[in-house]
Amino acid sequence: MVECPLCFKPVKDTRINEHIDSGCTEHVLSQHNDTPAASKTHSFFTPAAAARKIAITPKNANPASSPPAPSSAPPNADRHRTPPPPLKRSLGDTEDGRPTEPGSPSTKRKKLSALQEVAPLAERMRPTSLDDVYGQDLVGPNGLLRGMVEEGKIPSMILWGRPGTGKTTIARLVANMSNARYVEINSTSSGVGDLKKIFSDAAKDLLLTKRRTIVFCDELHRFNKSQQDHFLGPVEAGQITLIAATTENPSFKVINALISRCRVFTLESLKDDDLVRILQRAMEAENCTSPLLDQDMLKYFAAFSDGDARTALNLLDLAMNMAQKRPSITAEDLKKSLTKTLVYDRNGDQHYESISALHKSIRGSDPDAALYYLGRMLESGEDPLYIARRLIVVASEDVGLADNTMLPLATAAYSACEKIGMPECRINLAHAVVALSLAPKSTRSYRGLANVMAALKEPGVASLPIPMHLRNAPTRMMKDMGYGAEYKYNPDYVDGRAKQDYLPEQLLGRQFLEDKDFGDKIDDDIEEDLESPSPKYGDYGD
């Protein structure tokens, strides 16, 4: 008889491998007092250092009073002697909703219970099953990700979405539905040393128990490229299943080698109806019956949260506290008080509202407002590259053909932010913001592309055959088939003018690029004559 190194139960020595393969559930013998034979076989699985400590421990001593195992002992040597959990774990087994590893000390669970009591409402209301996740079709009844998880085929993945869309929650639920070991790290508090230890433990666990490890990395984009490189080997070798979350576009913030090894899933911002359902669920859980927090107030919170469930729940939490402490407060006073509590958050609703306000101020040719929102974001710690990227979009979307120099100017501002950094690059951003605000505006190219995209949704338009004379003919066979035949090379003709059609035959005569820079709507609030200059700063650029 031997003692299992994982669960410390007695097992027949010829059945130890089958016992471990079964997840420590089969071939367990009834408990007996240690015999000399058992002690000998047990020493085979006990590290030398641990064996020495066992040898000097009194026979009837309390194991809890024994000194801890040295750091050189295997990871399983210091585990409490508790039975392994079932393969399918329940989030109800833990106080904070996170999957726990086998053998977690009971004292730690008590600490989690204490933390749970003081946790924010958003943390307490984390869904405990995929059925409770609202607004994400990926994990819905027919969702792609849900189907993969239920089939036991969990790939390494990157969850990309705005804050409060459920990235962390989905990662924990996916881990809970598997029989994998779960490790959670945050790029702001973990370094390369932590990663190496996690990967080493994962490889050992896979070798010993054939159990894979799911590593959830929050805010992956905060790891630099060299740090992200450390994920490549373990992910490619299958030692770990990586579930990474990011609020930034992976194409810009995650190395291509890691993207190619992962599936990228985009999480959508939650709709107001989904947020209202989440808030109603929270009120039921908290037994809140305040008449102030009616359906209209919940809709107000949802609209104000801009698709962020965490923000919505934080607003509700504040509202419930205020309604309880100040019974005479009115709905309007409550809204005003909550508005004052909101501060700029790079990853929250103010992040998106501020950049939207900057963009629209430039579009409206108001440099004062544009500078105000620029300064407000920089003062709050916004990434200058994030602002510079939006200015590049503004240069083409709103200024466009009216001033073709604005695109290289905005691109140069982005390059300046990369090379100089804060605080000096704020001057380059101010230069670009003012220039874009004062520049003439044209949306011809932007609206022309929008017209094309709308046409492509019409039946058959996206697959119309390309005219033969416009096709490339790199081989003799293609030339014999008529590819490129009768094409007129424009530079060979006077002024480059040659009569030939370029659109597919079914679209001939259709115009996508309009002849005007603006639309046809008239703003009734404008009292001045439409013939007068529209910008309040007079002529553009002067």
Secondary structure, 3 states (H helix, E strand, C coil): CEECCCCCCEECHHHHHHHHHCCCCCCECCCCCCCHHHHHHHHHHCCHHHHHHHHCCCCCCCHHHCCCCCCCCCHHHHCCCCCCCCCCCCHHHCCCCCCCCCCCCHHHHHHHHHHHHHCCHHHHCCCCCHHHCCCCHHHCCCCHHHHHHHCCCCCCEEEECCCCCCHHHHHHHHHHHCCCEEEEEECCCCCHHHHHHHHHHHHHHHHHHCCCEEEEEECHHHCCHHHHHCCHHHHHHCCEEEEEEECCCHHHHCCHHHHHCCEEEECCCCCHHHHHHHHHHHHHHCCCCCCCCCHHHHHHHHHHHCCCHHHHHHHHHHHHHHHHHCCCCCHHHHHHHHHHHCCCCCCCHHHHHHHHHHHHHHHCCCHHHHHHHHHHHHHCCCCHHHHHHHHHHHHHHHHHHHCCCHHHHHHHHHHHHHHHCCCCHHHHHHHHHHHHHHCCCCCHHHHHHHHHHHHHCCCCHHHCCCCHHHCCCCCHHHHHCCCCCCCCCHHHCHHHCCCCCCCCHHHCCCCCCCCCCCCCCCCCCCCCCCCCCCCCCCCCCC
